[in-house]
Amino acid sequence: MTEGLLDRYDGIVCDLDGVVYAGPDAIPHAIASLQSTREHGTRVVYATNNASRPPSAVAAHLRELGLRLDDEDVVNSSMAAAHVLRESGAQVRIVLPIGGEGVARALREAGFVCVGDDDAGAGTGDIDAVVQGYGPDVRATDLAAAAHAVNGGARWVATNTDLTLPTEKGIAPGNGSLVQAVRNAVAVDPEVAGKPMPVMYDMASERIGAADASRVLAVGDRLETDIEGATRGGYDSVLVLTGVHGLADAAAAPKERRPTYVLADLRGLTQPYEVETAGECGPGASVARVRGLLTSLWERVDAGDLSAEDAAREMRQACGS
């Protein structure tokens, strides 16, 4: 029997926006493919940089789309931020949460007091840390409050710095755009808890119960977060072409952002690794064939024989686009 990607790993850490859904709607083929992955016996934990909703709300959304999972099968960058604060050893008690409901909930569950809670301090100087995550209703006054607290000496943790966010209407500004607005008013850079830091991958890997990183596959659509985060943590990775980045982007990527595999969509997880088809990287091309073409281009870039821009151009030509 021909080997598939799932045969190589104990579990998958799967991104959500641009991979499983765009806004409220499922990405084509994603739900059926993930159900097949579960039936194969491969554990899937979902890890998202989107900090706006708590894991229970994300899990409920996924169940509405047709997936079977528990709330514990979701980790987000708010949880990663709380983990970073808790593990740092610094004296942090009162935290200003910026973003959706998921940010404050993760902090409270980790034992922190959020500004607005009954026993929180009232002044800017009482705030020990700011955790800034995405929220569709974040206002200019929220960003100003974050800047005032940081300028007052509070530690600043960004759940993530994704500049954009895939939605059902197209690409929208992400948390990184909001973080940059605060950065314009302060003199320090934020700590980043979510991808490309490997914290969420490690949290998800622990839930999978994998012996080590080599037995876990990270799946995402963004090179600078999903793929780089996997590389930093020692995980193999899949770039799925249903979200932000495409094959030309992968061909031009620096070493830390190069995926182990590329899939047109999540059906590739459950299909044979080798499929004999015409064409190098068009529809239906095998995972191995696309990987071979990318590897060849990367070798030429690393040897100085090809620029990143020319690698992207050659990939576009090979793909007929």
C-alpha positions as CSV (number, residue, x, y, z in Angstrom):
1,M,0.0,0.0,0.0
2,T,1.3,3.4,-1.0
3,E,2.3,5.5,2.0
4,G,0.5,8.8,2.8
5,L,1.6,11.7,4.9
6,L,-0.5,10.5,7.9
7,D,1.5,7.3,8.1
8,R,4.6,9.4,9.0
9,Y,3.2,11.2,12.1
10,D,1.4,10.6,15.3
11,G,-0.6,13.8,15.2
12,I,-1.2,17.1,13.3
13,V,-1.3,20.7,14.6
14,C,-3.6,22.4,12.2
15,D,-4.1,26.1,11.7
16,L,-7.6,27.4,11.2
17,D,-8.0,30.7,9.3
18,G,-7.3,30.1,5.6
19,V,-6.9,26.3,6.2
20,V,-10.1,25.0,7.8
21,Y,-12.3,28.1,7.3
22,A,-12.5,31.7,6.0
23,G,-14.7,33.7,8.3
24,P,-17.8,31.5,9.1
25,D,-17.5,29.3,6.1
26,A,-15.5,26.1,5.6
27,I,-12.7,25.9,3.1
28,P,-13.6,23.4,0.3
29,H,-12.6,19.8,1.2
30,A,-11.3,20.8,4.6
31,I,-14.0,19.2,6.8
32,A,-14.2,15.9,5.0
33,S,-10.4,15.6,4.9
34,L,-10.0,16.3,8.7
35,Q,-12.7,13.8,9.4
36,S,-10.8,11.2,7.4
37,T,-7.7,12.1,9.3
38,R,-9.4,11.4,12.6
39,E,-10.8,8.1,11.3
40,H,-7.2,7.2,10.3
41,G,-6.4,7.4,14.0
42,T,-4.3,10.6,13.7
43,R,-4.9,13.1,16.5
44,V,-5.6,16.6,15.3
45,V,-5.1,19.7,17.6
46,Y,-6.1,23.0,16.1
47,A,-3.8,26.0,16.8
48,T,-4.7,29.5,15.8
49,N,-3.1,32.8,16.0
50,N,-6.5,34.4,16.1
51,A,-7.0,35.3,19.8
52,S,-10.5,36.8,19.5
53,R,-12.5,33.7,20.6
54,P,-12.0,31.3,23.5
55,P,-11.3,27.6,22.5
56,S,-14.8,26.6,23.4
57,A,-16.3,29.0,20.9
58,V,-13.9,27.9,18.2
59,A,-14.6,24.3,18.9
60,A,-18.4,25.0,18.7
61,H,-17.9,26.7,15.3
62,L,-15.9,23.7,14.1
63,R,-18.6,21.3,15.3
64,E,-21.2,23.4,13.4
65,L,-19.1,22.9,10.3
66,G,-19.2,19.1,10.8
67,L,-16.1,18.2,12.7
68,R,-16.0,16.0,15.8
69,L,-13.7,17.4,18.5
70,D,-13.5,18.4,22.1
71,D,-12.9,21.9,23.4
72,E,-9.5,20.8,24.5
73,D,-8.5,20.1,20.9
74,V,-8.2,23.9,20.3
75,V,-5.3,26.1,21.5
76,N,-5.0,29.8,20.6
77,S,-2.4,32.5,20.9
78,S,-4.2,34.0,24.0
79,M,-3.4,30.8,25.8
80,A,0.2,31.0,24.5
81,A,0.5,34.6,25.8
82,A,-0.9,33.5,29.2
83,H,1.6,30.7,29.2
84,V,4.5,33.0,28.4
85,L,3.6,35.4,31.3
86,R,3.1,32.5,33.7
87,E,6.4,30.7,32.8
88,S,8.5,33.8,32.8
89,G,8.9,34.0,36.6
90,A,8.2,37.8,36.6
91,Q,5.8,39.4,39.1
92,V,2.7,39.8,37.0
93,R,-0.7,40.1,38.5
94,I,-2.9,42.7,36.8
95,V,-3.1,42.5,33.0
96,L,-4.8,44.8,30.5
97,P,-6.4,42.5,27.8
98,I,-6.8,44.0,24.4
99,G,-8.9,42.1,21.8
100,G,-11.8,39.7,21.8
101,E,-13.3,37.7,24.6
102,G,-10.7,34.9,24.2
103,V,-7.9,37.2,25.4
104,A,-9.3,38.0,28.8
105,R,-10.7,34.5,29.4
106,A,-7.3,32.9,28.8
107,L,-5.6,35.3,31.2
108,R,-8.2,34.7,33.9
109,E,-8.0,30.9,33.5
110,A,-4.2,31.2,34.0
111,G,-4.8,33.0,37.3
112,F,-4.2,36.6,36.3
113,V,-6.5,39.6,37.2
114,C,-7.8,41.5,34.2
115,V,-8.3,45.3,34.3
116,G,-12.0,45.7,34.8
117,D,-12.2,42.9,37.3
118,D,-13.4,43.8,40.8
119,D,-10.0,43.6,42.4
120,A,-7.9,45.1,39.6
121,G,-6.0,48.3,40.1
122,A,-7.6,51.4,38.7
123,G,-4.6,53.3,37.4
124,T,-2.2,52.9,34.5
125,G,0.7,52.4,36.9
126,D,-1.0,49.4,38.5
127,I,-1.0,47.4,35.2
128,D,1.8,44.8,35.2
129,A,1.3,43.7,31.6
130,V,-0.6,44.3,28.4
131,V,-1.7,41.3,26.3
132,Q,-2.8,42.5,22.8
133,G,-4.8,40.1,20.6
134,Y,-7.2,40.4,17.7
135,G,-10.8,41.5,18.2
136,P,-13.2,42.7,15.6
137,D,-14.4,45.4,17.9
138,V,-11.1,46.8,19.1
139,R,-11.3,50.6,19.2
140,A,-8.8,53.5,19.0
141,T,-9.4,54.0,22.8
142,D,-8.3,50.4,23.5
143,L,-5.1,50.9,21.5
144,A,-4.5,54.2,23.4
145,A,-4.9,52.4,26.7
146,A,-2.4,49.8,25.7
147,A,0.1,52.5,24.7
148,H,-0.4,54.4,28.0
149,A,0.2,51.2,30.0
150,V,3.3,50.2,28.0
151,N,4.7,53.7,28.3
152,G,4.0,53.5,32.1
153,G,6.3,50.4,32.3
154,A,3.9,47.5,31.7
155,R,5.2,44.4,30.0
156,W,3.8,44.1,26.4
157,V,2.9,40.8,24.9
158,A,1.3,40.4,21.5
159,T,-0.6,37.2,20.9
160,N,0.6,37.4,17.3
161,T,1.7,39.9,14.6
162,D,-0.1,38.6,11.5
163,L,-0.6,41.7,9.4
164,T,-3.6,40.3,7.7
165,L,-6.5,37.9,8.3
166,P,-8.4,35.9,5.7
167,T,-12.2,36.4,5.9
168,E,-15.2,35.4,3.8
169,K,-15.0,38.8,2.2
170,G,-11.3,38.7,1.5
171,I,-8.1,39.7,3.3
172,A,-8.6,42.1,6.2
173,P,-6.2,43.8,8.6
174,G,-5.0,41.4,11.3
175,N,-3.6,41.8,14.8
176,G,-0.2,42.8,13.5
177,S,-1.7,45.9,12.0
178,L,-3.2,46.8,15.4
179,V,0.0,46.0,17.2
180,Q,1.9,48.3,14.8
181,A,-0.5,51.1,15.6
182,V,0.4,50.8,19.3
183,R,4.1,50.5,18.4
184,N,3.9,53.9,16.7
185,A,3.2,55.4,20.2
186,V,5.7,53.5,22.3
187,A,9.4,53.0,22.4
188,V,9.6,49.2,22.7
189,D,8.7,46.1,20.6
190,P,6.3,43.6,22.0
191,E,7.1,40.1,23.0
192,V,5.3,37.7,20.6
193,A,3.6,34.6,22.1
194,G,1.9,33.0,19.1
195,K,3.4,31.8,15.8
196,P,6.1,32.1,14.7
197,M,7.1,31.4,18.2
198,P,6.8,27.6,18.8
199,V,4.9,27.8,22.1
200,M,1.5,26.8,20.6
201,Y,3.1,23.9,18.7
202,D,4.6,22.7,21.9
203,M,1.3,23.0,23.8
204,A,-0.5,21.1,21.0
205,S,2.2,18.5,20.8
206,E,1.8,17.8,24.5
207,R,-1.9,17.3,24.0
208,I,-1.2,14.9,21.2
209,G,1.1,12.9,23.4
210,A,3.8,12.7,20.8
211,A,7.2,11.4,21.9
212,D,9.0,14.3,20.2
213,A,8.6,17.0,17.5
214,S,9.6,14.6,14.7
215,R,6.3,12.8,15.2
216,V,4.1,15.9,14.7
217,L,3.2,17.6,11.5
218,A,2.3,21.3,11.5
219,V,-0.3,22.5,8.8
220,G,-0.8,26.1,7.9
221,D,-1.2,28.7,5.1
222,R,1.3,31.4,6.1
223,L,5.0,31.1,5.7
224,E,6.0,33.8,8.2
225,T,3.9,32.3,11.0
226,D,2.8,28.7,10.6
227,I,5.8,27.5,8.7
228,E,8.5,29.5,10.5
229,G,6.9,28.6,13.8
230,A,7.2,24.9,12.9
231,T,10.8,25.3,11.8
232,R,11.7,27.0,15.1
233,G,10.1,24.2,17.1
234,G,11.7,21.4,15.1
235,Y,8.4,20.3,13.4
236,D,7.8,19.2,9.8
237,S,5.3,21.4,8.1
238,V,2.7,21.6,5.3
239,L,1.9,24.7,3.4
240,V,-1.7,24.4,2.2
241,L,-2.6,26.6,-0.7
242,T,-6.0,27.7,0.4
243,G,-5.1,30.8,2.3
244,V,-2.4,33.5,2.2
245,H,0.7,32.1,0.4
246,G,1.2,30.2,-2.8
247,L,3.8,28.1,-4.5
248,A,5.8,31.1,-5.8
249,D,6.0,32.5,-2.3
250,A,7.3,29.1,-1.0
251,A,9.9,29.1,-3.8
252,A,11.2,32.5,-2.8
253,A,11.1,31.8,1.0
254,P,14.2,32.0,3.2
255,K,15.3,28.7,4.9
256,E,13.3,29.2,8.1
257,R,10.1,29.6,6.1
258,R,10.4,26.7,3.8
259,P,7.7,24.0,4.2
260,T,8.5,20.3,4.3
261,Y,5.5,19.6,2.0
262,V,3.0,21.6,-0.1
263,L,-0.7,20.6,-0.6
264,A,-3.3,22.2,-2.8
265,D,-5.9,21.6,-0.1
266,L,-6.3,19.3,2.9
267,R,-7.3,16.3,0.7
268,G,-3.5,15.8,0.3
269,L,-3.2,14.6,3.9
270,T,-5.2,11.4,3.2
271,Q,-4.0,10.7,-0.3
272,P,-0.9,8.7,-1.3
273,Y,2.3,10.6,-1.1
274,E,3.2,9.5,-4.6
275,V,0.7,9.9,-7.4
276,E,1.8,9.7,-11.0
277,T,0.2,12.6,-12.9
278,A,1.0,14.8,-15.8
279,G,2.6,18.2,-15.1
280,E,5.0,19.3,-12.4
281,C,2.8,21.1,-10.0
282,G,-0.7,21.6,-11.6
283,P,-3.9,20.2,-10.1
284,G,-3.5,16.6,-9.0
285,A,0.3,16.7,-8.9
286,S,1.8,14.5,-6.2
287,V,3.1,15.9,-3.0
288,A,6.5,14.3,-3.8
289,R,6.7,16.0,-7.2
290,V,6.0,19.5,-5.9
291,R,8.4,18.9,-3.0
292,G,11.1,17.8,-5.5
293,L,10.6,20.9,-7.7
294,L,10.8,23.3,-4.7
295,T,13.9,21.5,-3.3
296,S,15.6,21.9,-6.6
297,L,14.9,25.6,-6.7
298,W,16.0,26.1,-3.1
299,E,19.3,24.3,-3.7
300,R,20.0,26.7,-6.6
301,V,19.1,29.7,-4.5
302,D,21.3,28.5,-1.6
303,A,24.2,28.0,-4.0
304,G,23.9,31.5,-5.3
305,D,22.9,30.4,-8.8
306,L,19.3,31.7,-8.6
307,S,17.7,34.7,-6.9
308,A,14.6,34.3,-4.8
309,E,12.7,36.4,-7.3
310,D,13.8,34.2,-10.2
311,A,12.9,31.1,-8.1
312,A,9.4,32.5,-7.7
313,R,9.2,33.2,-11.4
314,E,10.3,29.7,-12.4
315,M,7.7,28.2,-10.1
316,R,5.0,30.3,-11.6
317,Q,6.1,29.2,-15.1
318,A,6.2,25.6,-14.0
319,C,2.7,25.8,-12.6
320,G,1.3,27.5,-15.6
321,S,0.3,30.7,-13.7
